[in-house]
Amino acid sequence: MKFIFGIIIGIFVLIFVAQNPQVVDLTFLKWSFSVSRAIMYLMMFIAGAISGGLVIGIRKSRKSTKK
């Protein structure tokens, strides 16, 4: 069930990314660069998935050490 839900979310993300090809300017501290909005959204989605996975992994490891 989780796998199917993940596939559905992934499809929605790909559709959303495909519909936003405009170029945007990003500035972080002293760096400034132009990037496709689609790439920016995809990078943010991947960063969120990785950070969410790390949090879940840390919680699971803490629960297993308490037992």
Backbone atoms as SQL, in Angstrom:
CREATE TABLE atoms (id INTEGER PRIMARY KEY, chain TEXT, resi INTEGER, resn TEXT, atom TEXT, x REAL, y REAL, z REAL);
INSERT INTO atoms VALUES
  (1, 'A', 1, 'MET', 'N', 0.824, -1.195, 0.000),
  (2, 'A', 1, 'MET', 'CA', 0.000, 0.000, 0.000),
  (3, 'A', 1, 'MET', 'C', 0.868, 1.258, 0.000),
  (4, 'A', 2, 'LYS', 'N', 1.929, 1.260, 0.831),
  (5, 'A', 2, 'LYS', 'CA', 2.819, 2.425, 0.872),
  (6, 'A', 2, 'LYS', 'C', 3.507, 2.626, -0.464),
  (7, 'A', 3, 'PHE', 'N', 3.871, 1.520, -1.117),
  (8, 'A', 3, 'PHE', 'CA', 4.545, 1.595, -2.413),
  (9, 'A', 3, 'PHE', 'C', 3.647, 2.244, -3.460),
  (10, 'A', 4, 'ILE', 'N', 2.381, 1.862, -3.494),
  (11, 'A', 4, 'ILE', 'CA', 1.425, 2.424, -4.448),
  (12, 'A', 4, 'ILE', 'C', 1.217, 3.909, -4.173),
  (13, 'A', 5, 'PHE', 'N', 1.100, 4.263, -2.898),
  (14, 'A', 5, 'PHE', 'CA', 0.939, 5.670, -2.524),
  (15, 'A', 5, 'PHE', 'C', 2.167, 6.468, -2.965),
  (16, 'A', 6, 'GLY', 'N', 3.342, 5.909, -2.794),
  (17, 'A', 6, 'GLY', 'CA', 4.574, 6.579, -3.220),
  (18, 'A', 6, 'GLY', 'C', 4.626, 6.788, -4.718),
  (19, 'A', 7, 'ILE', 'N', 4.172, 5.798, -5.464),
  (20, 'A', 7, 'ILE', 'CA', 4.147, 5.922, -6.924),
  (21, 'A', 7, 'ILE', 'C', 3.177, 7.015, -7.350),
  (22, 'A', 8, 'ILE', 'N', 2.012, 7.067, -6.723),
  (23, 'A', 8, 'ILE', 'CA', 1.016, 8.097, -7.053),
  (24, 'A', 8, 'ILE', 'C', 1.560, 9.488, -6.755),
  (25, 'A', 9, 'ILE', 'N', 2.177, 9.665, -5.598),
  (26, 'A', 9, 'ILE', 'CA', 2.767, 10.964, -5.243),
  (27, 'A', 9, 'ILE', 'C', 3.870, 11.317, -6.240),
  (28, 'A', 10, 'GLY', 'N', 4.700, 10.345, -6.599),
  (29, 'A', 10, 'GLY', 'CA', 5.764, 10.582, -7.574),
  (30, 'A', 10, 'GLY', 'C', 5.233, 11.033, -8.919),
  (31, 'A', 11, 'ILE', 'N', 4.136, 10.425, -9.361),
  (32, 'A', 11, 'ILE', 'CA', 3.517, 10.818, -10.634),
  (33, 'A', 11, 'ILE', 'C', 3.012, 12.250, -10.557),
  (34, 'A', 12, 'PHE', 'N', 2.367, 12.612, -9.446),
  (35, 'A', 12, 'PHE', 'CA', 1.888, 13.989, -9.279),
  (36, 'A', 12, 'PHE', 'C', 3.055, 14.980, -9.282),
  (37, 'A', 13, 'VAL', 'N', 4.143, 14.624, -8.637),
  (38, 'A', 13, 'VAL', 'CA', 5.312, 15.504, -8.613),
  (39, 'A', 13, 'VAL', 'C', 5.867, 15.680, -10.022),
  (40, 'A', 14, 'LEU', 'N', 5.978, 14.591, -10.779),
  (41, 'A', 14, 'LEU', 'CA', 6.488, 14.699, -12.139),
  (42, 'A', 14, 'LEU', 'C', 5.587, 15.549, -13.029),
  (43, 'A', 15, 'ILE', 'N', 4.282, 15.432, -12.873),
  (44, 'A', 15, 'ILE', 'CA', 3.348, 16.268, -13.644),
  (45, 'A', 15, 'ILE', 'C', 3.522, 17.727, -13.257),
  (46, 'A', 16, 'PHE', 'N', 3.625, 18.001, -11.952),
  (47, 'A', 16, 'PHE', 'CA', 3.801, 19.362, -11.465),
  (48, 'A', 16, 'PHE', 'C', 5.102, 19.957, -11.986),
  (49, 'A', 17, 'VAL', 'N', 6.162, 19.163, -11.954),
  (50, 'A', 17, 'VAL', 'CA', 7.468, 19.622, -12.430),
  (51, 'A', 17, 'VAL', 'C', 7.415, 19.902, -13.934),
  (52, 'A', 18, 'ALA', 'N', 6.771, 19.043, -14.691),
  (53, 'A', 18, 'ALA', 'CA', 6.700, 19.210, -16.139),
  (54, 'A', 18, 'ALA', 'C', 5.921, 20.459, -16.539),
  (55, 'A', 19, 'GLN', 'N', 5.018, 20.918, -15.703),
  (56, 'A', 19, 'GLN', 'CA', 4.206, 22.082, -16.028),
  (57, 'A', 19, 'GLN', 'C', 4.843, 23.400, -15.593),
  (58, 'A', 20, 'ASN', 'N', 6.050, 23.357, -15.018),
  (59, 'A', 20, 'ASN', 'CA', 6.712, 24.572, -14.541),
  (60, 'A', 20, 'ASN', 'C', 8.132, 24.693, -15.096),
  (61, 'A', 21, 'PRO', 'N', 8.268, 24.890, -16.415),
  (62, 'A', 21, 'PRO', 'CA', 9.612, 24.940, -17.006),
  (63, 'A', 21, 'PRO', 'C', 10.277, 26.320, -16.982),
  (64, 'A', 22, 'GLN', 'N', 9.634, 27.336, -16.412),
  (65, 'A', 22, 'GLN', 'CA', 10.183, 28.679, -16.429),
  (66, 'A', 22, 'GLN', 'C', 11.518, 28.737, -15.671),
  (67, 'A', 23, 'VAL', 'N', 12.372, 29.687, -16.073),
  (68, 'A', 23, 'VAL', 'CA', 13.657, 29.880, -15.413),
  (69, 'A', 23, 'VAL', 'C', 13.484, 30.937, -14.330),
  (70, 'A', 24, 'VAL', 'N', 14.033, 30.672, -13.151),
  (71, 'A', 24, 'VAL', 'CA', 13.968, 31.614, -12.032),
  (72, 'A', 24, 'VAL', 'C', 15.382, 31.882, -11.533),
  (73, 'A', 25, 'ASP', 'N', 15.566, 33.051, -10.925),
  (74, 'A', 25, 'ASP', 'CA', 16.850, 33.415, -10.327),
  (75, 'A', 25, 'ASP', 'C', 16.817, 33.079, -8.849),
  (76, 'A', 26, 'LEU', 'N', 17.814, 32.357, -8.387),
  (77, 'A', 26, 'LEU', 'CA', 17.928, 31.995, -6.981),
  (78, 'A', 26, 'LEU', 'C', 19.139, 32.695, -6.386),
  (79, 'A', 27, 'THR', 'N', 18.984, 33.206, -5.166),
  (80, 'A', 27, 'THR', 'CA', 20.091, 33.834, -4.464),
  (81, 'A', 27, 'THR', 'C', 20.187, 33.222, -3.081),
  (82, 'A', 28, 'PHE', 'N', 21.395, 32.773, -2.741),
  (83, 'A', 28, 'PHE', 'CA', 21.658, 32.216, -1.422),
  (84, 'A', 28, 'PHE', 'C', 22.974, 32.793, -0.941),
  (85, 'A', 29, 'LEU', 'N', 22.902, 33.557, 0.147),
  (86, 'A', 29, 'LEU', 'CA', 24.059, 34.274, 0.669),
  (87, 'A', 29, 'LEU', 'C', 24.673, 35.107, -0.452),
  (88, 'A', 30, 'LYS', 'N', 25.885, 34.812, -0.893),
  (89, 'A', 30, 'LYS', 'CA', 26.508, 35.607, -1.965),
  (90, 'A', 30, 'LYS', 'C', 26.369, 34.958, -3.331),
  (91, 'A', 31, 'TRP', 'N', 25.821, 33.753, -3.390),
  (92, 'A', 31, 'TRP', 'CA', 25.689, 33.058, -4.660),
  (93, 'A', 31, 'TRP', 'C', 24.358, 33.393, -5.305),
  (94, 'A', 32, 'SER', 'N', 24.403, 33.557, -6.604),
  (95, 'A', 32, 'SER', 'CA', 23.192, 33.819, -7.367),
  (96, 'A', 32, 'SER', 'C', 23.278, 33.029, -8.670),
  (97, 'A', 33, 'PHE', 'N', 22.215, 32.324, -9.008),
  (98, 'A', 33, 'PHE', 'CA', 22.217, 31.547, -10.232),
  (99, 'A', 33, 'PHE', 'C', 20.802, 31.370, -10.744),
  (100, 'A', 34, 'SER', 'N', 20.715, 31.058, -12.035),
  (101, 'A', 34, 'SER', 'CA', 19.416, 30.813, -12.684),
  (102, 'A', 34, 'SER', 'C', 19.230, 29.314, -12.840),
  (103, 'A', 35, 'VAL', 'N', 18.022, 28.868, -12.585),
  (104, 'A', 35, 'VAL', 'CA', 17.716, 27.448, -12.686),
  (105, 'A', 35, 'VAL', 'C', 16.261, 27.301, -13.119),
  (106, 'A', 36, 'SER', 'N', 15.969, 26.224, -13.783),
  (107, 'A', 36, 'SER', 'CA', 14.595, 25.938, -14.181),
  (108, 'A', 36, 'SER', 'C', 13.754, 25.715, -12.927),
  (109, 'A', 37, 'ARG', 'N', 12.568, 26.253, -12.940),
  (110, 'A', 37, 'ARG', 'CA', 11.677, 26.079, -11.800),
  (111, 'A', 37, 'ARG', 'C', 11.370, 24.601, -11.573),
  (112, 'A', 38, 'ALA', 'N', 11.305, 23.831, -12.651),
  (113, 'A', 38, 'ALA', 'CA', 11.054, 22.396, -12.544),
  (114, 'A', 38, 'ALA', 'C', 12.181, 21.713, -11.774),
  (115, 'A', 39, 'ILE', 'N', 13.431, 22.057, -12.085),
  (116, 'A', 39, 'ILE', 'CA', 14.568, 21.467, -11.385),
  (117, 'A', 39, 'ILE', 'C', 14.563, 21.889, -9.920),
  (118, 'A', 40, 'MET', 'N', 14.236, 23.152, -9.656),
  (119, 'A', 40, 'MET', 'CA', 14.187, 23.642, -8.280),
  (120, 'A', 40, 'MET', 'C', 13.134, 22.869, -7.463),
  (121, 'A', 41, 'TYR', 'N', 11.950, 22.682, -8.029),
  (122, 'A', 41, 'TYR', 'CA', 10.906, 21.941, -7.323),
  (123, 'A', 41, 'TYR', 'C', 11.308, 20.488, -7.103),
  (124, 'A', 42, 'LEU', 'N', 11.932, 19.889, -8.108),
  (125, 'A', 42, 'LEU', 'CA', 12.367, 18.506, -7.984),
  (126, 'A', 42, 'LEU', 'C', 13.434, 18.366, -6.896),
  (127, 'A', 43, 'MET', 'N', 14.373, 19.305, -6.836),
  (128, 'A', 43, 'MET', 'CA', 15.405, 19.274, -5.796),
  (129, 'A', 43, 'MET', 'C', 14.788, 19.430, -4.404),
  (130, 'A', 44, 'MET', 'N', 13.794, 20.304, -4.278),
  (131, 'A', 44, 'MET', 'CA', 13.133, 20.502, -2.983),
  (132, 'A', 44, 'MET', 'C', 12.365, 19.250, -2.566),
  (133, 'A', 45, 'PHE', 'N', 11.718, 18.589, -3.518),
  (134, 'A', 45, 'PHE', 'CA', 10.996, 17.358, -3.208),
  (135, 'A', 45, 'PHE', 'C', 11.958, 16.271, -2.739),
  (136, 'A', 46, 'ILE', 'N', 13.078, 16.130, -3.437),
  (137, 'A', 46, 'ILE', 'CA', 14.066, 15.117, -3.066),
  (138, 'A', 46, 'ILE', 'C', 14.664, 15.427, -1.700),
  (139, 'A', 47, 'ALA', 'N', 14.970, 16.709, -1.440),
  (140, 'A', 47, 'ALA', 'CA', 15.517, 17.096, -0.134),
  (141, 'A', 47, 'ALA', 'C', 14.513, 16.797, 0.981),
  (142, 'A', 48, 'GLY', 'N', 13.244, 17.062, 0.738),
  (143, 'A', 48, 'GLY', 'CA', 12.212, 16.768, 1.733),
  (144, 'A', 48, 'GLY', 'C', 12.056, 15.276, 1.974),
  (145, 'A', 49, 'ALA', 'N', 12.124, 14.487, 0.910),
  (146, 'A', 49, 'ALA', 'CA', 12.014, 13.035, 1.062),
  (147, 'A', 49, 'ALA', 'C', 13.200, 12.477, 1.841),
  (148, 'A', 50, 'ILE', 'N', 14.398, 12.974, 1.561),
  (149, 'A', 50, 'ILE', 'CA', 15.586, 12.499, 2.269),
  (150, 'A', 50, 'ILE', 'C', 15.530, 12.893, 3.743),
  (151, 'A', 51, 'SER', 'N', 15.171, 14.147, 4.017),
  (152, 'A', 51, 'SER', 'CA', 15.112, 14.574, 5.417),
  (153, 'A', 51, 'SER', 'C', 14.005, 13.850, 6.176),
  (154, 'A', 52, 'GLY', 'N', 12.884, 13.601, 5.531),
  (155, 'A', 52, 'GLY', 'CA', 11.817, 12.833, 6.170),
  (156, 'A', 52, 'GLY', 'C', 12.240, 11.407, 6.450),
  (157, 'A', 53, 'GLY', 'N', 12.941, 10.806, 5.506),
  (158, 'A', 53, 'GLY', 'CA', 13.447, 9.451, 5.706),
  (159, 'A', 53, 'GLY', 'C', 14.454, 9.375, 6.843),
  (160, 'A', 54, 'LEU', 'N', 15.299, 10.403, 6.954),
  (161, 'A', 54, 'LEU', 'CA', 16.272, 10.439, 8.053),
  (162, 'A', 54, 'LEU', 'C', 15.583, 10.542, 9.405),
  (163, 'A', 55, 'VAL', 'N', 14.564, 11.382, 9.496),
  (164, 'A', 55, 'VAL', 'CA', 13.836, 11.538, 10.760),
  (165, 'A', 55, 'VAL', 'C', 13.157, 10.232, 11.144),
  (166, 'A', 56, 'ILE', 'N', 12.524, 9.583, 10.190),
  (167, 'A', 56, 'ILE', 'CA', 11.858, 8.304, 10.473),
  (168, 'A', 56, 'ILE', 'C', 12.884, 7.258, 10.892),
  (169, 'A', 57, 'GLY', 'N', 14.027, 7.216, 10.214),
  (170, 'A', 57, 'GLY', 'CA', 15.078, 6.266, 10.569),
  (171, 'A', 57, 'GLY', 'C', 15.621, 6.498, 11.968),
  (172, 'A', 58, 'ILE', 'N', 15.811, 7.757, 12.345),
  (173, 'A', 58, 'ILE', 'CA', 16.305, 8.081, 13.686),
  (174, 'A', 58, 'ILE', 'C', 15.283, 7.661, 14.734),
  (175, 'A', 59, 'ARG', 'N', 14.010, 7.933, 14.486),
  (176, 'A', 59, 'ARG', 'CA', 12.974, 7.544, 15.444),
  (177, 'A', 59, 'ARG', 'C', 12.902, 6.025, 15.613),
  (178, 'A', 60, 'LYS', 'N', 13.004, 5.307, 14.506),
  (179, 'A', 60, 'LYS', 'CA', 12.956, 3.844, 14.591),
  (180, 'A', 60, 'LYS', 'C', 14.164, 3.287, 15.337),
  (181, 'A', 61, 'SER', 'N', 15.324, 3.862, 15.113),
  (182, 'A', 61, 'SER', 'CA', 16.512, 3.365, 15.793),
  (183, 'A', 61, 'SER', 'C', 16.458, 3.676, 17.294),
  (184, 'A', 62, 'ARG', 'N', 15.880, 4.801, 17.657),
  (185, 'A', 62, 'ARG', 'CA', 15.750, 5.128, 19.080),
  (186, 'A', 62, 'ARG', 'C', 14.766, 4.199, 19.769),
  (187, 'A', 63, 'LYS', 'N', 13.679, 3.854, 19.081),
  (188, 'A', 63, 'LYS', 'CA', 12.688, 2.940, 19.660),
  (189, 'A', 63, 'LYS', 'C', 13.278, 1.557, 19.830),
  (190, 'A', 64, 'SER', 'N', 14.105, 1.121, 18.881),
  (191, 'A', 64, 'SER', 'CA', 14.668, -0.230, 18.980),
  (192, 'A', 64, 'SER', 'C', 15.738, -0.314, 20.066),
  (193, 'A', 65, 'THR', 'N', 16.430, 0.776, 20.367),
  (194, 'A', 65, 'THR', 'CA', 17.448, 0.747, 21.418),
  (195, 'A', 65, 'THR', 'C', 16.822, 0.831, 22.814),
  (196, 'A', 66, 'LYS', 'N', 15.631, 1.396, 22.919),
  (197, 'A', 66, 'LYS', 'CA', 14.953, 1.512, 24.226),
  (198, 'A', 66, 'LYS', 'C', 14.406, 0.174, 24.700),
  (199, 'A', 67, 'LYS', 'N', 14.129, -0.737, 23.791),
  (200, 'A', 67, 'LYS', 'CA', 13.515, -2.028, 24.164),
  (201, 'A', 67, 'LYS', 'C', 14.475, -2.949, 24.798);
